[in-house]
């Protein structure tokens, strides 16, 4: 170094303790050290002790409570008197009426409890130190025992259990680890926890209801999930809800991973990373979110990594005096559907608590996202955010020191800047987070914001960044890519990562050839002429008819599932058109082609569009979808009049009163989006609206008659691939344009060059070959007519037939599968009957349809329902039987009816009704009419018997049952059920009020199940 030169040192460490390790390399020697379950458990305990956990050799509740007292005394530097401890423990910890929800709230929100001392004074007692996390003491126990106990009047039987490994934090069991030996499905550990929670976690003082996180492992594979997953499931079971919910399934467990998204699946690696003291305490104290509806969400590793990168960038750039430059911010690339709202919420929440930060602005780029994002934020924490409806309100909030997090649109923010030059807020230390930062920020508004604010950090979230490869040629050349506008890429989680982790679904794409309209792809023909040619009436008719003909198949309309306490059939869809003109033409064609259909068969079609400059073409060349705003007054007269008529059709359909005025249209948008999410609308025809930023788990199909490319294509496709349940196995794209090259290019750009094989489903042939092999194996190993003897053989049959059903579920969406099923309908029914007999035999409790009901047995009942027989099919067979009755009984048809009933999950418990009806059916009556009258009479007779035998109030009971049939379920909670019961004092000595209520619920649920599908 020459004399006089100034040495410059760059920081080499920028973080003290990251929760997510930067990059993990497993030690292969360690991973082969053990095999049996006992050895696995011993190894886990050894590893935790190595990591400075204290081992506690206790196995009883008395020891657990005594240790809890010791730990809380140490943490709070206090000595309880015996009476103080007994009072504090009974009122503030055990809580006689507290369950999982109340105890979770205590850990997540009320972790400081008030102790009334013997001398009358009060003292705060901290259960968990969230400020200085290493003040918390971690202990590990194993083989904790719960004795069995008989059931009481209001207390279920307590089964004897022995838990594997539990981690205590300050004496409270907050993390439970359930182990199985290598080679055993980790679902067994998942189901074991289900049994513990049902049979014994609540027992004694209920301390195990404090468990926030569960870990399941077989040594090779390890996953984690929050207590809500099990609690919701048990709640749904106890209330007799039908159908599978999104909260209770194994699909909602998570892998742990390093910051490069490489899963850390082996138990040794998981223990060294996730269960490292600082990581586990950070997850428990910072990276769990208790939503407003009391659901505990635990963040996934990529969400935590991104949040910490943002917080770290705020701290380091502040220290390095880089505020107001790109070096103070950056962008997070997390693919669409991976939970960006939760990540941005946590980043905003934690940033607002950093010393020195004055405001956090969460900036969205469209009014509809303003509404949607605020609702999402409110779900995570009520009142956490201030959303503004006008620039004046935004000004008040920016001037209000207590408004820490503000949601606004980029348009309002730029208006505020234009009207308030030199405002004092510009001098404050501000964190600005942009949602979906690939859109409007590239331009004058971005420049205005970054010029006005002086001490800012700018962060952007996007599922589809602008790279050099998909950047346009217009606009400011210094603001063409996401990195140019926001700075460094802080974290990446691509569509390939999300599909591999099963956090979103893969896509299945059909390219449908439509009417040829001449050489319109000729480069000399302008785009407008091409679109005009593609709107030829015969082509539009053909496309529309194709959608109508294939709608039920693509959206699985023959399958029902539970959604927000209702039964709904199948999924819904969007139809993306190239222009407003195209949207109008298609809307008219749907109306024309459905006019003669009976109302029950018509699709409920809605239309929405608004003004977007250059909406027919992507002017930037970057794959951007045109930015539709809510300014309907900018539409030309005919387009606005047409939209007004379409909204009136919607009003007639749903009894609403929206229009194209500013407020009326915005309210129409919000109502339509809600009805989409609730599966009340079948199809929405759009131009650009709903193709970005709109999330509905019930949406599974996108019909495309529009050119898409780059991130516009990924954004549009990603409307369809949100996880909902086992029936929804992928996002369906049906394209009436040849977008194969654009699709492959977009996936290569936003995944990696090898991504197409992961993101898209395999070709039909590969699935069919596997299906054919399974059918052959089924026929050879389990021929019809031969009994399946032995439990192992029965389990093998269940696994094989379940795999075949899953393949069939995918194949039925391919047109090629029609007529190629190999298994005849009759054979499929016979195999289903065997499968359902085994289901009943193995079944121990009335659980959710797709639950493992024996440790290693998973029944795909939900998929059987997809091909199950319904009442209409039975009545068709009865028609045939009646017609043949003149010549004597047709035994073959009667056998077909029996076979069909036996193969149906929902008709088996109605077999006696159907058989009696078949025997009494007359030759000259209308079968459907006779059936309706027969079912109504039977239903009334059986309900009258229940009312008499249970001594119920007749009028209230009939109203209760009518409500159940309307809502699709019997509600076991609320006042309605108590109003139908006979008068019993719940406080009288030996009162059996609880038992009576449960008995009535059970009988009415059985009655409901018997008659619900017969109406």
PyMOL commands that set and color helices and strands:
alter all, ss='L'
color gray80, all
select helices_A, chain A and resi 30-32+37-50+61-76+82-94+100-108+133-135+187-199+207-210+227-238+250-252+267-273+277-285+301-319+326-328+340-352+367-380+391-399+410-419+424-427+444-452+468-470+477-479+482-486+495-500+527-534+537-554+580-594+599-601+632-634+637-654+662-677+710-717+740-750+756-759+764-781+791-811+815-817+825-842+861-867+871-887+891-902+908-920+927-950+954-967+975-980+993-1014
alter helices_A, ss='H'
color red, helices_A
select strands_A, chain A and resi 54-55+112-116+122-126+138-146+161-169+172-179+213-217+222-226+288-290+296-298+330-334+359-364+386-387+405-409+429-434+455-462+489-493+507-511+560-563+566-569+572-577+605-608+683-686+699-705+731-735+852-854+857-858
alter strands_A, ss='S'
color yellow, strands_A
deselect
rebuild
show_as cartoon
